[in-house]
Amino acid sequence: MKFVIIMQICSALSGTCQEAYKPAIQFGTFYDCGISGYSIAGSAIKKMDRELVEKDKLYVRFGCIEKNLKEEDA
């Protein structure tokens, strides 16, 4: 089993989120996926325009999804 991370940029002000995206990263454990998710989310916020983050109350939402690998994916 592998885990993939799903991320979204959301606005607490409007209550909406952009379409989810999957960074091209796979993890061997749910724990590693979760720890990396917080790191990636923090980096994503830091790259955004600070005024836009404040104005729209932007945040990153993420989750880790278990993925069964087929023979050709291994």
C-alpha positions in Angstrom: 0.0 0.0 0.0 1.0 3.5 -0.7 -0.5 6.8 0.3 -1.1 9.9 -1.8 -1.7 13.4 -0.6 -4.7 15.4 -1.8 -4.5 19.2 -1.2 -6.8 22.2 -1.7 -6.5 25.9 -1.2 -9.5 27.2 0.7 -10.9 30.5 1.9 -12.4 30.7 5.4 -14.0 34.0 4.3 -16.0 32.6 1.4 -16.2 29.0 2.7 -15.0 27.7 -0.7 -12.1 25.6 -1.9 -10.3 25.3 -5.2 -10.3 22.0 -7.0 -8.2 19.4 -5.2 -4.8 18.6 -6.6 -2.3 15.7 -6.0 1.4 16.6 -5.8 3.4 13.8 -7.5 4.5 12.3 -4.2 3.7 8.9 -2.7 4.3 7.8 0.8 5.0 4.4 2.4 3.0 5.2 5.5 0.0 7.2 6.6 2.2 8.9 9.2 4.8 10.0 6.7 2.0 11.4 4.4 0.5 13.3 7.3 3.8 14.8 8.5 4.7 15.8 4.9 1.2 17.3 4.4 1.8 19.8 7.2 5.2 20.7 5.8 3.9 21.1 2.2 0.9 23.1 3.4 3.2 25.5 5.3 5.4 26.0 2.3 2.4 26.6 0.1 1.1 29.4 2.4 4.5 31.0 2.7 4.7 31.2 -1.2 1.3 33.0 -1.4 1.0 36.8 -1.3 0.7 37.6 2.4 -2.0 40.3 1.8 -4.1 37.9 -0.3 -3.9 35.3 2.5 -5.0 37.9 5.0 -7.7 39.4 2.8 -9.3 36.0 1.8 -8.4 34.1 4.9 -6.7 31.4 2.8 -5.6 28.0 4.2 -4.5 24.7 2.9 -6.6 21.6 3.5 -5.1 18.1 2.9 -5.8 14.4 3.4 -3.9 11.2 2.8 -5.6 8.5 0.7 -4.6 4.9 0.6 -3.8 3.6 -2.9 -3.5 0.0 -4.0 -0.6 -0.3 -6.4 -1.0 -2.6 -9.4 1.9 -4.6 -10.7 2.7 -2.1 -13.4 2.8 0.8 -10.8 5.3 -1.0 -8.5 
